[in-house]
C-alpha cells in the first residue's frame, strides 16, 4: 500500500482539499449552532481560503511546470532574463493564492492595492489554467493523430514551447481587456416587463434593480457612490437590492456603505440577503445598518406598494432569505416562501425578490401565481471561462425569461463584481425595469 509520503504532490494537495472540505461540512452540520458568530465567521472564511488554496495548488504546480520547468533545459535557462521570469511566475502564483486571505485582513473603505493586484492575478490564473489545459488537450490530440500517420511530425520541442507561450500571451491580452471592461461604469439596461394584474394606475412604474455589488477587498466607497449617482439620475419609484451587497462585516466597512443613504426612491428602497451576506455571519448588524439608511430588508416578508395616484391600488413586493442560510444553518434565517407571501394573494400582482435563480425556480414550483421574480447571483459568469459553468449551474442565467403565460424572471448580471476586478463575456449592469399594466 502506498503511504501518504509516497504520493505525488498533486495527490497530496487533493487529499488536503478533501480534508478541508470535510471539515467545512462538519462545521456546517455540527458546530454552526454551538459557535458564536465571530468564531463561526473566521472559521468559515479560513476554511474556504484553505480549501481554495489546496485546490489551486494542483493548478499552480501545472503552471510552474508548463511555464518554467519546460524551459530549464534550454540554452536560455541560465540567463538573467530567465531568472527574472521565474521570479515573476512565483510572485504571480503567490499573489493569486493570497487573494482569498484578503477578506480576513485587508478590507477597508477603499480597496488596498495589494488586494486589487492579488485578485487580478487570481483572474489571470483562472484564464491561464484554462488555456494551458485546452492547448494541452489539442497537443495530445495532435500527437495521437500524428502517431497514427505514416510519418510522425517533427519539431516536438517547438510545439511544447509554443503551448505555454501562447497561453501566457492570450492570458495577458484577456486580462487587460477584462480589467478595462470592469473599470467602466455599469451599463444601464432598460427593460419593459408586463405584470399580470398590475393596476392601470401603476402602469410605467419604474423599478431599479441592483445586485452583487460585493463591497469588500476590491470594491469600495468610490464605486458605490458612482452607482448611487447613476441610480438617482434614473429617478426610480422603487429601488431593490437583491443580495451580495457586501463581503465584510458591517462595522468594518460601514464608511463605504454611506452613499446608500442618498437613495431616495419615493416608494422605498428594499433589500434581500444573498449568499455572501451569510458568509459574513453578520446579517443582523447589516439589517440594522441598512435600516439606518432608510433601506428596508425583506426578511421573508412583504410590503404593499401603493399606487401614488390612489391608495386603493397596490401590489405585493416580497423578499426571501437566500437559500445559503439553510445550508449554513444560520439561526432564524432561511428561505421561507409561505411566510414571505403571507397576506399576498393572486388577486393582486406579486413581485418576489430572491437572490439566486435556483430559489426563483423553487418559488415558482410552489407558487406559480407569482408574476415577477428579480434575481442576481450569476454575474453572467463574470469572466471567461467561468461563464459556461454559471450557465449550466443556474436554471436562469442572465436577462429576462418568461415562465408560463403570466410569469417573468429577470436575472441581473451584477452591478459590480466579486473579488476579481475583471469582466469577460459579461458586463456590469444597473437594470431599469418598467412595469407595464396589461
N, C-alpha and C positions, 0 to 999 in steps of 0.2 A: 504494500500500500504506500502510495506517495505521501510524504509528510508535507506539512504546510511550507517548510523551508525550501523544499524541492520544487514547489510550484513556480511557474514563470511569474514575473512581476504583474503582468496583466491579470492573471488569475487571482493573485493576492489582492489586487485592487477590487476585483469583482466580489471576492469574499468579504472584504471590508465594507463595500457598498451594501451587500446583503445584511451584514450585521447591523449597520447603522439604520437601514430601512426597517429591520425587525424591531430595533429599539424605538423607532418612531411609532410603529404600530402599537407596541406595548405601552408606550407613554399615552397614546390617544385612548387606548382601551381601559387601562387600569389606573393611570396616575392623574388623568385630567381633572377629576373632582377632588383629588387629595392635595394638589399643589395650589399655592396661591398664584394669582395672575402673573405677578412679576417673575416668579420662578418658572412658571409654565412658558411665559413669553421667551425668556432666554433659552430655555431648554429646547423649545420648538425651533427657534431660529438657528441655534447651534447645530442641532441635528440636521436641519435642512442644508446648512452650509457644508457640513461634513459629508452628507450624502452626495451633494452635487460635486464636491471636490474629489471624492473617491471614484465617482463615475468618470469625471473629466480626466483623472489620472491615466486611464487607459487610452483616451484620445491624445493626451499630451505626449505619451510615450511614442505613439504613432507619428505625431507631428515632428518630434525630435529626430526620430529615425529617418523620416522622409526628407526633412529639410537640412539636417546636419550630418547624421551618420552616413547617409548616402554619398556624401562628398568627401569623406575623410581619407579615401584612398586616391583622390585626385591630386593633380600637381598643385592645385591652389590651396590644399588643406593646411599647409604650413605658412600661408601668407597672413599678413596683418589684417587684411580685409576679411578673411575667413574667421579670424578670431573675433572681430567686431560683429560679424554675422551670428556667431554662436551666442555672444553676449546678448544681442538683440532678440534672438529667439527665446533665450532663457527669461529675459525681462518680460517679454510678451506673454509667455505662459504663466509666469509668476503673477502678473497683473490680472490676467484672466481668472486665475484661481482665487485671488484675493477679493474679487468683486463681491462675492456673497457675504463676506465679513464686514463690508462697509455698512450694512444695515445695523450691525451691532455697535459700531464705533464712530461712524462718520455721517451723521445726519444732522443738518442744521437748517437755518433759514434759507440759505443758498447752497448749492452743491459745492463740494470741495473738488479741486482739480483732480486729485488722486482718484476720487470716485468716478468722475467722468472718464478718466483715462482707463481705469480698471474695467468699467462696463463697456467701453469702446473695444477694448481688447477681447472681452467676452463675446461680443457680437462678431468680431473678426474671426475669433476662434471657431465659432459655430459654422461660419461660411467656409473657412479653410478646411475643417474636418469634412464638410460635405464634398468639396471639390477633390480632396485627396482620395476620398472613398470612391467617388464617381469615376474619376480618371483612372484610379487603380483598377476598378472593375472593367473599364474599357480596355486597359492594358492587358488584363488577364484574358479577356475575350479575344483580343488580337493575337496573343501568344497561342491560345488554343487553336484558333483558326489557321494561324501560320504554321503551327506544328503539324497540321493535317495536310498541308500542301506539299508539293514536290520538293520545294526548297524553303527552308526556314529563313525568315527575314534576318537581315544583319543590322548592326547598329543598335543592339540592345542597350548598351551603356548610354547612348544618347537619348533613347526613349525613356530610360529610367530617370535620367536627369531632367527630362522635359516635364514629367508629371509634377514634381514639387515646384519647379519654376513657374509653370503655367498656373498652378493652384495659387501660389503666392500673388502673382500679378492680378489674377481675377479677384482675389480677396481684397487686395489694396483698392482696386477700382470700385468694387461694390461697397466697400466700407466708406469711402469718400462720398459716393452717391447717397448712401444711406444716411450719413451724417448731415449732408446738405438738405436732404428731404425732410429729416426730422427737425432741423433748425428753423424751418419755415413755420409761420403761424398756421394753426389748423384751418382747413378749408371749411367754409360754411355751406352745408348741403341742405337745400330746401326741399322738403318732401310733403306732398299733399296726401292725406290718408282719410278715406271716408269712414266715419264711425257710425255704425248702426245705432239708431235711437238717440243720437246726439240731438238735443233741441235745436231748432232752427235759429233761436236767439243766440246760440253759441257757435254758429257757423263761422268759419275762418278764425277760430280761437288759435292762438299761437303758443306752442309748447317748445321750449328749447331744451334739448337733451344733451347732457354731459355724462361722460363715463370714463373710467380708467385714467384718471389724472395722475395718480401714483406719486403724490408728494413724498419725497424721500431723498435718496442719495444723489439722484441726477435731475430732479425736478424741484424747483424752489419757488419762492415768493414772486420773483420777476415773471416767470412763465404763468403763474396763476393769475397775477394782476392783468397780464395780457388777455387771458381767457375771459376774465370778468369784464374787461372793457369791450371785448367783442360781443359778449352776451348782452350787455346793456345797450349796445348800438342796435341790436335786433329788436329791442323793446318787446320782449315776450310777455304774454299774460301769465304764464306759468314757467318755472324753471325746475327741471328734475335732474338729480344726480344719481345714476344707477350703479353706485358701488365703486370700490377700489379708488377712493379719494386719496388714501394715504397708505404708506408702508411703515409708518413710525407711530410712536405713542403721541397722544395729543399734547402732553406737556412739553415734550422735546421740540415739536415742530409747530407749536402754536403761532409764533410770529409769521410763519409762511402762510398760514391759513387766513390771516386777517383780511385780505382782499375779498373774501366771500361775504363779508359784512356789507359790501357795497351792492350786492344783488338786491333788487327792489321790485321784483315782479308783483304786480297788483293782486294776483290770485294766489300768490305764495311760492315759496321755494321748498322742494321736498327731496328727501334723501333715503335711499335704502342701502343696506350693507352689501359689500362684495366679499369675496373670499379673503382678500388681503386685510380687511378690517379685523377679521378673526385671527389672522396671523399675528396682528399686533397685540392681541389679548387685552385690548384697552377700549372696547366698544362703548362701555358706559360713559367713560370720560369723553369719548368722541361725540356721543349724543349730547352731552351737556355743553360741549364747546360749540357744536353746530346750533343748538338752541339759542346760545348767546348771540349768534349772528342772525337770528330770526330765520333759521332753516329748520324745518320740521322733519325729524326722522319718522319714517313709517315702519314701525317695528311690529310686523304682522298686524297692521291696522289700516284704516281707510279714512278718508275725509270726503265731504261733499264739496265739489267745486260748483259754486253757484254762479249762474249767469250774471254778468254785470248789468244786464238790462232788466231782468225780472227775477225775483227771489224764488219763484215757483219752478224755474227750470234749473236742473243740475245734473251732473254725472258723478259717478263714484270713482275716485282715484285711490287705489290700494297699493300697498307695498309689502313684500315678503322678505324675511331674512334670507341671507344667502345659504345655500344648501351645505356649504362647508362647515357651518356651525354644528350641523348634525354629526358630521364626520369627526370633528374635534371635540364633540360632546361639550360644547360651550354652554354652560348653565344658563337657563332662561331664554335661550335663543335656538333658532332652527326654523326652517320653512314650515309655516302653518297657514295653508291657504284658507281653510274654513274660518279661522279667526280673522284673517286679513280681510275677507269678504263679508264678514258679519254685518248685516244691515244693508248690504248691496243686493239688488235683485235684477233679474233680466228685464224688468220694466224700464230700467234706466241704463244708459250706456255705462260700461265698466272698462276702466283702463288700469292695467296692472304694471307695476314696476318690479322686475325680477332680474337680478344681475346676470345670471348665467342662462344661456339659451336652453340648456337641458331642463332648468327649472321652468322655463316657459312651456316646454313640451309637456312636462308633468302637470302643470297647471291646466293646460288645455284638455288633457286627458280626464282631469277631474271636473273641470268646469268649462265645457266647450262654448258656453254662452259669453265668455269674456270677449270683448270687442277688439281690444288693442293691448299688446304687451310690448313694453320697451325694455330692452336688454343691452348688455355690453359684453365684456369679458374676453371676447375672442381676439381683440386688437386687429382683426383682419389678418392674423398671423404675424403681424408687426414686421418681421424680417424674413427674407428668403434664407433658408429653405423651410422655415417653420410654418409657412402658410399652408402647406399641404396637410401637415399634422393637425393644425387648428380646424381646417375644413372637414377632415374626416372625423374628428372627435366631437363636433358640435352639430346638433340637428338643424340649427340655423346658423349660418356663418357670418354674413355681414349684409346689411341692406334690408330691404322690405320684402316680406313674404306674406302671401295670402294663404290662410288655412281655412278651408271650408268657404261658405258663402259670405259670412259676416265678421270674420276674424282676421286681424293682421298682426304680424310680429315684425318689429323693427329692431335690428341689432346694430348698435354703434360700433365702428371700428376703433373707438377710443379717442379721447380728446388730447392725450399726450402719449406716453409710452411707459412701459415698465422697465426700469433699470437701463437697459441698452439704449443709448440716445441715437437710435437709428430707425429708419423706416425703409423697407424694401418690398415692393409689391403691395404696399398699403399706404394710406395717408391719414394722418390725424384729422379728426372732424368734430365740428360743432354742428349739431343737427337742428335745423329749424323745421318743426313739424306743424303743418297747417291742418287742423281738424276740420273736416268737411261734414256737414249735416246731409244725410241722404235726401 
